[in-house]
Amino acid sequence: MARRAQNLAKVTLSLPRELVEFADAKATERETSRSKIVTEALATLRAQDEDELAREGYALYAEDNTEFAAASLSAASETFGRAS
């Protein structure tokens, strides 16, 4: 299968030696490149950030819905009277 061309950028990074050694060990273990290991690590970090933002958004949305429900219940009670 032909490899698809990707939009890649070459970068130079300064990393602690122990992280480079760790990345190299993982690359060897997975039979891939150091670049692929770093790419996967950054993609995982980005996904975690996106998940956290989604959690925060859903929490805010839930809070808004709770406030709306409380206000609606109060208005409905005033409009329809309390059930006896």
C-alpha positions in Angstrom: 0.0 0.0 0.0 1.4 3.4 -0.9 2.1 5.7 1.9 0.0 8.9 1.8 1.9 12.2 1.8 1.2 14.0 5.1 1.5 17.6 6.0 4.6 17.3 8.1 7.0 19.9 9.6 10.5 19.2 10.6 11.4 20.6 14.1 14.4 20.6 16.4 13.6 19.9 20.0 15.8 19.9 23.1 14.7 17.1 25.5 16.1 15.7 28.6 18.3 12.7 27.7 16.2 10.3 29.8 13.1 11.2 27.7 15.0 10.6 24.5 16.2 7.3 25.8 12.6 6.4 26.7 11.3 7.4 23.3 14.0 5.4 21.6 13.2 2.3 23.7 9.5 2.6 22.9 10.3 3.1 19.2 12.4 0.0 19.3 9.8 -2.0 21.2 7.0 -0.9 18.7 9.3 -1.2 15.7 8.6 2.4 14.7 10.4 5.8 14.7 11.2 8.2 17.5 9.1 10.8 15.5 6.1 8.5 15.6 6.5 8.0 19.4 6.6 11.8 19.9 3.7 12.3 17.5 1.6 9.7 19.4 2.5 11.3 22.8 1.5 14.8 21.6 -1.7 13.5 20.0 -2.6 11.8 23.3 -1.9 15.0 25.2 -4.1 17.0 22.8 -6.9 14.4 23.1 -6.7 14.7 26.9 -7.0 18.5 26.7 -10.0 18.2 24.4 -11.7 15.7 26.7 -11.1 18.1 29.7 -12.6 21.0 27.7 -15.6 18.8 26.8 -16.1 17.8 30.5 -16.0 21.5 31.5 -18.5 22.4 28.8 -20.9 19.6 29.7 -20.6 20.6 33.4 -21.5 24.2 32.6 -24.3 23.0 30.3 -25.7 20.8 33.1 -25.5 23.6 35.6 -27.4 25.9 33.1 -30.1 23.2 32.6 -30.5 22.7 36.3 -31.1 26.4 36.8 -33.5 26.5 33.9 -35.4 23.4 35.3 -35.7 25.0 38.7 -37.0 28.3 37.2 -39.4 26.4 35.0 -40.7 24.3 37.9 -41.4 27.5 39.8 -43.1 29.1 36.8 -45.2 26.0 36.2 -46.2 25.8 39.8 -47.4 29.4 39.7 -49.2 28.9 36.5 -50.9 25.5 37.1 -51.0 25.6 40.9 -49.6 23.0 43.1 -50.9 19.4 42.8 -52.9 18.4 45.8 
